[in-house]
C-alpha cells in the first residue's frame, strides 16, 4: 500500500513522534510526549498539530459558487471573500458523506477542506457535480501544508512570528493572509479543539522553514506538538462529531446535532428532499453524551442498556476527559433514553458500568475559550 508523507514528516519524526497510518494512505503523528500531557498543554498554553493529511479541494470558475452550494447543506452564496463556513455534504438520501470547511477566496474561487479519508471520495463527487458547469475542481492536498495552532497562547505566539496580518482583528470563521519570514501563508481562525486557535495554509515546498520558525518561537510560549490521539480527546470534550466515528453515510445531520447548519431556504441541494422528510418525521435516535463511572473507556460499538436491561444504543467513542477529570463517551441513543440525568449501563471488560446522560459539550459549554 502506498505510504504518503506530509511536508512536515521529517521534522515530526525528529521530535520523537510515534507515527501511525491515518486516512488517505498518510502516516501521521499519533502522539509525542503522551496524550494527557499534549491535551492539557493545549488547554493551558499552545499546541501544534500537523493536519496536512486533510484534503484540500480548489474550485474555480464562474459556476464555482453554484457547484459548492449544490453539494453542501450550508449556504455558500451568503459568504464573502475571507469567510469560512462549516458544513456537511450529504448523499441524495441525506446520509453524511463528509463534514468539511468551506473557504471563499474570491467571487469565483473556493477551497474545501475535507477529511483525510474522505478526500478520496469527495474529489470524484465534486467532479461529477461539476459536469455541465463552468467550475473546475483540483485536488491540491499535496501542495499545501496545514499546521493547526491551538490554545490560549496561540494568538500571542503567531503575533511574534507573523507579519502583515491583523491577528487581533481576525474573527472566528474568517481568514487573512500574512507572512512568516519570506513565506506567504493563509491564516484561518478555525480549529477542532474548542480553544482559541488558528489553522495555517503553507506552500508545501516552504513548509520545513515555517515549522522550524514555529518551534523556535514557540519555546517562549509553552508550545508543544500534539498528535491525532490528543486531537480526539480535545474534540470529545467539546462534542465535535468525527466522520467515520460518530457519523457516516448511514446517518444524517439531524442524528448528530448538525442540522443547525442546514439552509433549506437557499434552494435545491443534494439531499434536500430527504433531509426535509427527516426533519418533518423526526428521528428515533440521537448522538448523546455520557459520563462513565469507570477508570477505563468503553469500547467502540459497546452496547448501551437501560436500567432494566433494554437495548438503548451503541457507543461511538469513549476516552478520558483530561480537562474535567471524568471518563466520557458519546453514543447513538434511542430518543426515550436521552433525557439529561438518565442512568444507563455499559459493559467494560465484562463488568456493567454506570453511564449517565450528560449535557454536551462536556467542557466550556458557553464557548468562552473560543471567543478569547
DRENLORO-94060 format. One record per residue (C-alpha): residue number from 1; residue in one letter; x, y, z. Coordinates in pm, whole numbers, plus 50000, padded with zeros to 5 digits. Example, Ala and Ser with C-alpha at 12.3 -4.5 7.8 and 13.67 -1.06 7.14 Angstrom:
<atoms>
+-----+------+-------+-------+-------+
! pos ! code !    px !    py !    pz !
+-----+------+-------+-------+-------+
!   1 !    A ! 51230 ! 49550 ! 50780 !
!   2 !    S ! 51367 ! 49894 ! 50714 !
+-----+------+-------+-------+-------+
</atoms>
This chain:
<atoms>
+-----+------+-------+-------+-------+
! pos ! code !    px !    py !    pz !
+-----+------+-------+-------+-------+
!   1 !    X ! 50000 ! 50000 ! 50000 !
!   2 !    X ! 50124 ! 50349 ! 49916 !
!   3 !    X ! 50257 ! 50549 ! 50213 !
!   4 !    X ! 50209 ! 50924 ! 50185 !
!   5 !    X ! 50410 ! 51167 ! 50395 !
!   6 !    X ! 50326 ! 51527 ! 50482 !
!   7 !    X ! 50574 ! 51812 ! 50421 !
!   8 !    X ! 50639 ! 51812 ! 50798 !
!   9 !    X ! 50718 ! 51439 ! 50817 !
!  10 !    X ! 51093 ! 51465 ! 50874 !
!  11 !    X ! 51054 ! 51742 ! 51132 !
!  12 !    X ! 50791 ! 51547 ! 51323 !
!  13 !    X ! 50990 ! 51223 ! 51327 !
!  14 !    X ! 51292 ! 51419 ! 51453 !
!  15 !    X ! 51082 ! 51523 ! 51756 !
!  16 !    X ! 51036 ! 51158 ! 51851 !
!  17 !    X ! 50672 ! 51123 ! 51749 !
!  18 !    X ! 50512 ! 50779 ! 51745 !
!  19 !    X ! 50377 ! 50755 ! 51392 !
!  20 !    X ! 50079 ! 50567 ! 51255 !
!  21 !    X ! 49873 ! 50536 ! 50942 !
!  22 !    X ! 49575 ! 50769 ! 50911 !
!  23 !    X ! 49326 ! 50839 ! 50634 !
!  24 !    X ! 49413 ! 50867 ! 50268 !
!  25 !    X ! 49724 ! 50644 ! 50300 !
!  26 !    X ! 49908 ! 50910 ! 50504 !
!  27 !    X ! 50123 ! 50845 ! 50808 !
!  28 !    X ! 50096 ! 51099 ! 51086 !
!  29 !    X ! 50192 ! 51155 ! 51450 !
!  30 !    X ! 49976 ! 50957 ! 51692 !
!  31 !    X ! 50142 ! 51113 ! 51996 !
!  32 !    X ! 50467 ! 51273 ! 52114 !
!  33 !    X ! 50514 ! 51314 ! 52493 !
!  34 !    X ! 50185 ! 51142 ! 52579 !
!  35 !    X ! 49817 ! 51206 ! 52519 !
!  36 !    X ! 49736 ! 51360 ! 52857 !
!  37 !    X ! 50038 ! 51591 ! 52853 !
!  38 !    X ! 49965 ! 51709 ! 52498 !
!  39 !    X ! 49595 ! 51757 ! 52576 !
!  40 !    X ! 49649 ! 51961 ! 52893 !
!  41 !    X ! 49926 ! 52172 ! 52742 !
!  42 !    X ! 49699 ! 52268 ! 52454 !
!  43 !    X ! 49433 ! 52375 ! 52704 !
!  44 !    X ! 49685 ! 52568 ! 52918 !
!  45 !    X ! 49935 ! 52709 ! 52667 !
!  46 !    X ! 49952 ! 52629 ! 52296 !
!  47 !    X ! 49984 ! 52317 ! 52084 !
!  48 !    X ! 50052 ! 52247 ! 51718 !
!  49 !    X ! 49928 ! 51956 ! 51509 !
!  50 !    X ! 50012 ! 51864 ! 51152 !
!  51 !    X ! 49681 ! 51835 ! 50966 !
!  52 !    X ! 49838 ! 51828 ! 50619 !
!  53 !    X ! 49671 ! 51491 ! 50562 !
!  54 !    X ! 49333 ! 51662 ! 50529 !
!  55 !    X ! 49208 ! 51710 ! 50174 !
!  56 !    X ! 49212 ! 52049 ! 50005 !
!  57 !    X ! 48986 ! 52089 ! 49702 !
!  58 !    X ! 49037 ! 52401 ! 49491 !
!  59 !    X ! 48726 ! 52509 ! 49298 !
!  60 !    X ! 48742 ! 52790 ! 49043 !
!  61 !    X ! 48524 ! 52930 ! 48769 !
!  62 !    X ! 48209 ! 53131 ! 48702 !
!  63 !    X ! 47996 ! 52846 ! 48841 !
!  64 !    X ! 48214 ! 52771 ! 49144 !
!  65 !    X ! 47957 ! 52914 ! 49384 !
!  66 !    X ! 47675 ! 52719 ! 49221 !
!  67 !    X ! 47873 ! 52395 ! 49246 !
!  68 !    X ! 47967 ! 52443 ! 49611 !
!  69 !    X ! 47614 ! 52547 ! 49702 !
!  70 !    X ! 47475 ! 52238 ! 49528 !
!  71 !    X ! 47686 ! 51989 ! 49724 !
!  72 !    X ! 47687 ! 52143 ! 50075 !
!  73 !    X ! 47389 ! 52187 ! 50307 !
!  74 !    X ! 47506 ! 52532 ! 50423 !
!  75 !    X ! 47477 ! 52843 ! 50205 !
!  76 !    X ! 47788 ! 52936 ! 50006 !
!  77 !    X ! 47610 ! 53225 ! 49835 !
!  78 !    X ! 47592 ! 53410 ! 50168 !
!  79 !    X ! 47970 ! 53401 ! 50207 !
!  80 !    X ! 48203 ! 53691 ! 50137 !
!  81 !    X ! 48570 ! 53650 ! 50043 !
!  82 !    X ! 48766 ! 53592 ! 50361 !
!  83 !    X ! 48488 ! 53394 ! 50530 !
!  84 !    X ! 48474 ! 53027 ! 50632 !
!  85 !    X ! 48170 ! 52805 ! 50677 !
!  86 !    X ! 48130 ! 52461 ! 50830 !
!  87 !    X ! 47900 ! 52220 ! 50651 !
!  88 !    X ! 47814 ! 51861 ! 50587 !
!  89 !    X ! 47798 ! 51706 ! 50242 !
!  90 !    X ! 47512 ! 51462 ! 50205 !
!  91 !    X ! 47401 ! 51194 ! 49962 !
!  92 !    X ! 47059 ! 51204 ! 49798 !
!  93 !    X ! 46920 ! 51006 ! 50093 !
!  94 !    X ! 47060 ! 51256 ! 50348 !
!  95 !    X ! 47346 ! 51034 ! 50467 !
!  96 !    X ! 47661 ! 51226 ! 50557 !
!  97 !    X ! 47946 ! 51177 ! 50308 !
!  98 !    X ! 48176 ! 51421 ! 50490 !
!  99 !    X ! 48186 ! 51725 ! 50713 !
! 100 !    X ! 48416 ! 52000 ! 50594 !
! 101 !    X ! 48506 ! 52367 ! 50596 !
! 102 !    X ! 48439 ! 52597 ! 50301 !
! 103 !    X ! 48670 ! 52892 ! 50232 !
! 104 !    X ! 48564 ! 53167 ! 49994 !
! 105 !    X ! 48881 ! 53308 ! 49840 !
! 106 !    X ! 48715 ! 53535 ! 49581 !
! 107 !    X ! 48379 ! 53562 ! 49398 !
! 108 !    X ! 48474 ! 53272 ! 49168 !
! 109 !    X ! 48718 ! 53080 ! 49387 !
! 110 !    X ! 48657 ! 52843 ! 49680 !
! 111 !    X ! 48858 ! 52586 ! 49874 !
! 112 !    X ! 48703 ! 52293 ! 50059 !
! 113 !    X ! 48898 ! 52123 ! 50339 !
! 114 !    X ! 48779 ! 51764 ! 50365 !
! 115 !    X ! 48855 ! 51471 ! 50591 !
! 116 !    X ! 49174 ! 51277 ! 50523 !
! 117 !    X ! 48993 ! 50957 ! 50425 !
! 118 !    X ! 48701 ! 51132 ! 50263 !
! 119 !    X ! 48925 ! 51327 ! 50027 !
! 120 !    X ! 48939 ! 51011 ! 49814 !
! 121 !    X ! 48563 ! 51014 ! 49754 !
! 122 !    X ! 48500 ! 51389 ! 49767 !
! 123 !    X ! 48717 ! 51460 ! 49461 !
! 124 !    X ! 48514 ! 51239 ! 49222 !
! 125 !    X ! 48191 ! 51354 ! 49390 !
! 126 !    X ! 48275 ! 51720 ! 49324 !
! 127 !    X ! 48396 ! 51646 ! 48972 !
! 128 !    X ! 48074 ! 51458 ! 48897 !
! 129 !    X ! 47857 ! 51751 ! 49007 !
! 130 !    X ! 48081 ! 51995 ! 48818 !
! 131 !    X ! 47981 ! 51834 ! 48488 !
! 132 !    X ! 47793 ! 52086 ! 48277 !
! 133 !    X ! 47910 ! 52373 ! 48495 !
! 134 !    X ! 48190 ! 52623 ! 48439 !
! 135 !    X ! 48367 ! 52512 ! 48753 !
! 136 !    X ! 48700 ! 52333 ! 48781 !
! 137 !    X ! 48795 ! 52108 ! 49072 !
! 138 !    X ! 49160 ! 52036 ! 49160 !
! 139 !    X ! 49296 ! 51830 ! 49450 !
! 140 !    X ! 49576 ! 52049 ! 49591 !
! 141 !    X ! 49632 ! 51842 ! 49908 !
! 142 !    X ! 49996 ! 51763 ! 49833 !
! 143 !    X ! 50077 ! 52126 ! 49752 !
! 144 !    X ! 49958 ! 52272 ! 50083 !
! 145 !    X ! 50093 ! 52202 ! 50431 !
! 146 !    X ! 49836 ! 52254 ! 50706 !
! 147 !    X ! 49952 ! 52309 ! 51066 !
! 148 !    X ! 49690 ! 52397 ! 51326 !
! 149 !    X ! 49799 ! 52610 ! 51624 !
! 150 !    X ! 49559 ! 52587 ! 51916 !
! 151 !    X ! 49541 ! 52711 ! 52274 !
! 152 !    X ! 49502 ! 53028 ! 52482 !
! 153 !    X ! 49851 ! 53149 ! 52385 !
! 154 !    X ! 49812 ! 53076 ! 52013 !
! 155 !    X ! 49744 ! 53436 ! 51911 !
! 156 !    X ! 50040 ! 53569 ! 52110 !
! 157 !    X ! 50267 ! 53308 ! 51950 !
! 158 !    X ! 50155 ! 53389 ! 51598 !
! 159 !    X ! 50189 ! 53763 ! 51657 !
! 160 !    X ! 50554 ! 53700 ! 51742 !
! 161 !    X ! 50623 ! 53530 ! 51409 !
! 162 !    X ! 50368 ! 53658 ! 51154 !
! 163 !    X ! 50391 ! 53992 ! 50975 !
! 164 !    X ! 50141 ! 54182 ! 50758 !
! 165 !    X ! 49838 ! 54031 ! 50935 !
! 166 !    X ! 49592 ! 54178 ! 51188 !
! 167 !    X ! 49555 ! 53879 ! 51418 !
! 168 !    X ! 49380 ! 54082 ! 51688 !
! 169 !    X ! 49106 ! 54176 ! 51444 !
! 170 !    X ! 49068 ! 53830 ! 51291 !
! 171 !    X ! 48725 ! 53693 ! 51387 !
! 172 !    X ! 48629 ! 53328 ! 51422 !
! 173 !    X ! 48524 ! 53171 ! 51091 !
! 174 !    X ! 48735 ! 53410 ! 50887 !
! 175 !    X ! 49084 ! 53415 ! 50735 !
! 176 !    X ! 49353 ! 53656 ! 50620 !
! 177 !    X ! 49693 ! 53645 ! 50452 !
! 178 !    X ! 50026 ! 53711 ! 50620 !
! 179 !    X ! 50395 ! 53626 ! 50607 !
! 180 !    X ! 50622 ! 53408 ! 50815 !
! 181 !    X ! 50968 ! 53520 ! 50714 !
! 182 !    X ! 50953 ! 53526 ! 50335 !
! 183 !    X ! 50672 ! 53270 ! 50312 !
! 184 !    X ! 50320 ! 53384 ! 50230 !
! 185 !    X ! 50062 ! 53198 ! 50437 !
! 186 !    X ! 49686 ! 53196 ! 50479 !
! 187 !    X ! 49571 ! 53215 ! 50843 !
! 188 !    X ! 49224 ! 53096 ! 50942 !
! 189 !    X ! 49069 ! 53136 ! 51286 !
! 190 !    X ! 48930 ! 52785 ! 51299 !
! 191 !    X ! 49005 ! 52454 ! 51470 !
! 192 !    X ! 48860 ! 52149 ! 51642 !
! 193 !    X ! 48996 ! 52178 ! 51998 !
! 194 !    X ! 48748 ! 52422 ! 52148 !
! 195 !    X ! 49030 ! 52669 ! 52214 !
! 196 !    X ! 49132 ! 52997 ! 52061 !
! 197 !    X ! 49314 ! 52869 ! 51756 !
! 198 !    X ! 49436 ! 52921 ! 51403 !
! 199 !    X ! 49491 ! 52699 ! 51101 !
! 200 !    X ! 49768 ! 52785 ! 50856 !
! 201 !    X ! 49789 ! 52705 ! 50486 !
! 202 !    X ! 50155 ! 52694 ! 50385 !
! 203 !    X ! 50317 ! 52617 ! 50047 !
! 204 !    X ! 50446 ! 52262 ! 50083 !
! 205 !    X ! 50790 ! 52344 ! 49942 !
! 206 !    X ! 50840 ! 52611 ! 50212 !
! 207 !    X ! 50686 ! 52416 ! 50500 !
! 208 !    X ! 51005 ! 52298 ! 50671 !
! 209 !    X ! 51132 ! 52651 ! 50737 !
! 210 !    X ! 50790 ! 52755 ! 50873 !
! 211 !    X ! 50790 ! 52457 ! 51110 !
! 212 !    X ! 51140 ! 52545 ! 51230 !
! 213 !    X ! 51036 ! 52906 ! 51295 !
! 214 !    X ! 50727 ! 52786 ! 51480 !
! 215 !    X ! 50923 ! 52550 ! 51704 !
! 216 !    X ! 51191 ! 52810 ! 51777 !
! 217 !    X ! 50949 ! 53094 ! 51853 !
! 218 !    X ! 50714 ! 52865 ! 52041 !
! 219 !    X ! 50963 ! 52789 ! 52316 !
! 220 !    X ! 50873 ! 53116 ! 52486 !
! 221 !    X ! 50501 ! 53035 ! 52480 !
! 222 !    X ! 50496 ! 52675 ! 52605 !
! 223 !    X ! 50437 ! 52529 ! 52259 !
! 224 !    X ! 50423 ! 52151 ! 52234 !
! 225 !    X ! 50315 ! 51942 ! 51937 !
! 226 !    X ! 50019 ! 51710 ! 51979 !
! 227 !    X ! 49907 ! 51412 ! 51778 !
! 228 !    X ! 49591 ! 51254 ! 51644 !
! 229 !    X ! 49502 ! 51087 ! 51976 !
! 230 !    X ! 49507 ! 51417 ! 52171 !
! 231 !    X ! 49306 ! 51575 ! 51890 !
! 232 !    X ! 49037 ! 51314 ! 51957 !
! 233 !    X ! 49028 ! 51373 ! 52334 !
! 234 !    X ! 49018 ! 51751 ! 52288 !
! 235 !    X ! 48736 ! 51714 ! 52037 !
! 236 !    X ! 48548 ! 51470 ! 52259 !
! 237 !    X ! 48535 ! 51722 ! 52545 !
! 238 !    X ! 48381 ! 51974 ! 52305 !
! 239 !    X ! 48145 ! 51717 ! 52148 !
! 240 !    X ! 48271 ! 51768 ! 51794 !
! 241 !    X ! 48145 ! 51466 ! 51598 !
! 242 !    X ! 48407 ! 51295 ! 51381 !
! 243 !    X ! 48321 ! 51141 ! 51046 !
! 244 !    X ! 48384 ! 50769 ! 51039 !
! 245 !    X ! 48346 ! 50751 ! 51416 !
! 246 !    X ! 48034 ! 50940 ! 51524 !
! 247 !    X ! 47873 ! 50978 ! 51183 !
! 248 !    X ! 47880 ! 50820 ! 50840 !
! 249 !    X ! 47662 ! 50775 ! 50535 !
! 250 !    X ! 47406 ! 50578 ! 50735 !
! 251 !    X ! 47320 ! 50885 ! 50948 !
! 252 !    X ! 47204 ! 51237 ! 50870 !
! 253 !    X ! 47297 ! 51576 ! 51019 !
! 254 !    X ! 46985 ! 51552 ! 51237 !
! 255 !    X ! 47120 ! 51241 ! 51409 !
! 256 !    X ! 47444 ! 51410 ! 51524 !
! 257 !    X ! 47317 ! 51759 ! 51606 !
! 258 !    X ! 47448 ! 51921 ! 51288 !
! 259 !    X ! 47110 ! 52018 ! 51144 !
! 260 !    X ! 47161 ! 52380 ! 51259 !
! 261 !    X ! 47397 ! 52419 ! 50964 !
! 262 !    X ! 47133 ! 52321 ! 50706 !
! 263 !    X ! 46992 ! 52610 ! 50500 !
! 264 !    X ! 46670 ! 52479 ! 50348 !
! 265 !    X ! 46574 ! 52825 ! 50228 !
! 266 !    X ! 46870 ! 52858 ! 49989 !
! 267 !    X ! 46708 ! 52641 ! 49723 !
! 268 !    X ! 46789 ! 52296 ! 49592 !
! 269 !    X ! 47095 ! 52098 ! 49702 !
! 270 !    X ! 47193 ! 51732 ! 49714 !
! 271 !    X ! 46990 ! 51556 ! 49983 !
! 272 !    X ! 46744 ! 51842 ! 50043 !
! 273 !    X ! 46424 ! 51643 ! 49989 !
! 274 !    X ! 46536 ! 51355 ! 50209 !
! 275 !    X ! 46651 ! 51589 ! 50485 !
! 276 !    X ! 46319 ! 51773 ! 50479 !
! 277 !    X ! 46134 ! 51443 ! 50523 !
! 278 !    X ! 46356 ! 51353 ! 50819 !
! 279 !    X ! 46307 ! 51699 ! 50970 !
! 280 !    X ! 45929 ! 51661 ! 50948 !
! 281 !    X ! 45917 ! 51299 ! 51065 !
! 282 !    X ! 46172 ! 51326 ! 51346 !
! 283 !    X ! 46448 ! 51087 ! 51447 !
! 284 !    X ! 46442 ! 50779 ! 51667 !
! 285 !    X ! 46799 ! 50805 ! 51800 !
! 286 !    X ! 47029 ! 51092 ! 51889 !
! 287 !    X ! 47403 ! 51137 ! 51934 !
! 288 !    X ! 47432 ! 51175 ! 52311 !
! 289 !    X ! 47696 ! 51246 ! 52575 !
! 290 !    X ! 47763 ! 51011 ! 52866 !
! 291 !    X ! 47976 ! 51034 ! 53181 !
! 292 !    X ! 48100 ! 50695 ! 53293 !
! 293 !    X ! 48168 ! 50571 ! 53645 !
! 294 !    X ! 48485 ! 50400 ! 53529 !
! 295 !    X ! 48862 ! 50433 ! 53509 !
! 296 !    X ! 48861 ! 50275 ! 53165 !
! 297 !    X ! 48695 ! 50393 ! 52845 !
! 298 !    X ! 48417 ! 50192 ! 52687 !
! 299 !    X ! 48490 ! 50007 ! 52364 !
! 300 !    X ! 48371 ! 50150 ! 52037 !
! 301 !    X ! 48043 ! 49978 ! 51941 !
! 302 !    X ! 47979 ! 49868 ! 52301 !
! 303 !    X ! 47608 ! 49828 ! 52367 !
! 304 !    X ! 47435 ! 50075 ! 52596 !
! 305 !    X ! 47147 ! 49942 ! 52806 !
! 306 !    X ! 46874 ! 50094 ! 53017 !
! 307 !    X ! 46839 ! 50033 ! 53391 !
! 308 !    X ! 46606 ! 49741 ! 53317 !
! 309 !    X ! 46834 ! 49587 ! 53054 !
! 310 !    X ! 46667 ! 49719 ! 52740 !
! 311 !    X ! 46894 ! 49794 ! 52444 !
! 312 !    X ! 46935 ! 50173 ! 52441 !
! 313 !    X ! 47209 ! 50234 ! 52185 !
! 314 !    X ! 47574 ! 50198 ! 52088 !
! 315 !    X ! 47896 ! 50377 ! 52186 !
! 316 !    X ! 48076 ! 50572 ! 51913 !
! 317 !    X ! 48380 ! 50690 ! 52110 !
! 318 !    X ! 48496 ! 50689 ! 52471 !
! 319 !    X ! 48807 ! 50834 ! 52632 !
! 320 !    X ! 48944 ! 51041 ! 52918 !
! 321 !    X ! 48816 ! 51393 ! 52964 !
! 322 !    X ! 49153 ! 51511 ! 53090 !
! 323 !    X ! 49038 ! 51872 ! 53142 !
! 324 !    X ! 48748 ! 51774 ! 53367 !
! 325 !    X ! 48878 ! 51457 ! 53530 !
! 326 !    X ! 48599 ! 51227 ! 53410 !
! 327 !    X ! 48562 ! 50933 ! 53173 !
! 328 !    X ! 48348 ! 51039 ! 52878 !
! 329 !    X ! 48165 ! 50871 ! 52595 !
! 330 !    X ! 47942 ! 50959 ! 52305 !
! 331 !    X ! 47680 ! 50719 ! 52175 !
! 332 !    X ! 47384 ! 50689 ! 51943 !
! 333 !    X ! 47100 ! 50651 ! 52194 !
! 334 !    X ! 46730 ! 50588 ! 52136 !
! 335 !    X ! 46545 ! 50914 ! 52198 !
! 336 !    X ! 46343 ! 50796 ! 52503 !
! 337 !    X ! 46673 ! 50744 ! 52689 !
! 338 !    X ! 46838 ! 51078 ! 52604 !
! 339 !    X ! 46700 ! 51292 ! 52886 !
! 340 !    X ! 46978 ! 51456 ! 53087 !
! 341 !    X ! 47044 ! 51254 ! 53404 !
! 342 !    X ! 46913 ! 50923 ! 53268 !
! 343 !    X ! 47111 ! 50634 ! 53415 !
! 344 !    X ! 47227 ! 50374 ! 53166 !
! 345 !    X ! 47476 ! 50087 ! 53169 !
! 346 !    X ! 47772 ! 49980 ! 52954 !
! 347 !    X ! 47978 ! 49663 ! 52988 !
! 348 !    X ! 48351 ! 49739 ! 53020 !
! 349 !    X ! 48571 ! 49428 ! 53034 !
! 350 !    X ! 48265 ! 49224 ! 53126 !
! 351 !    X ! 48156 ! 49445 ! 53416 !
! 352 !    X ! 47845 ! 49667 ! 53396 !
! 353 !    X ! 47940 ! 50032 ! 53447 !
! 354 !    X ! 47701 ! 50320 ! 53513 !
! 355 !    X ! 47673 ! 50577 ! 53234 !
! 356 !    X ! 47475 ! 50895 ! 53298 !
! 357 !    X ! 47340 ! 51111 ! 53015 !
! 358 !    X ! 47513 ! 51450 ! 53033 !
! 359 !    X ! 47484 ! 51782 ! 52852 !
! 360 !    X ! 47720 ! 51839 ! 52560 !
! 361 !    X ! 47972 ! 51983 ! 52521 !
! 362 !    X ! 48129 ! 51846 ! 52837 !
! 363 !    X ! 48390 ! 52125 ! 52855 !
! 364 !    X ! 48339 ! 52504 ! 52834 !
! 365 !    X ! 47973 ! 52476 ! 52729 !
! 366 !    X ! 47942 ! 52852 ! 52677 !
! 367 !    X ! 48233 ! 52855 ! 52431 !
! 368 !    X ! 48410 ! 53134 ! 52615 !
! 369 !    X ! 48755 ! 52999 ! 52529 !
! 370 !    X ! 48679 ! 53005 ! 52158 !
! 371 !    X ! 48592 ! 53373 ! 52179 !
! 372 !    X ! 48909 ! 53468 ! 52369 !
+-----+------+-------+-------+-------+
</atoms>
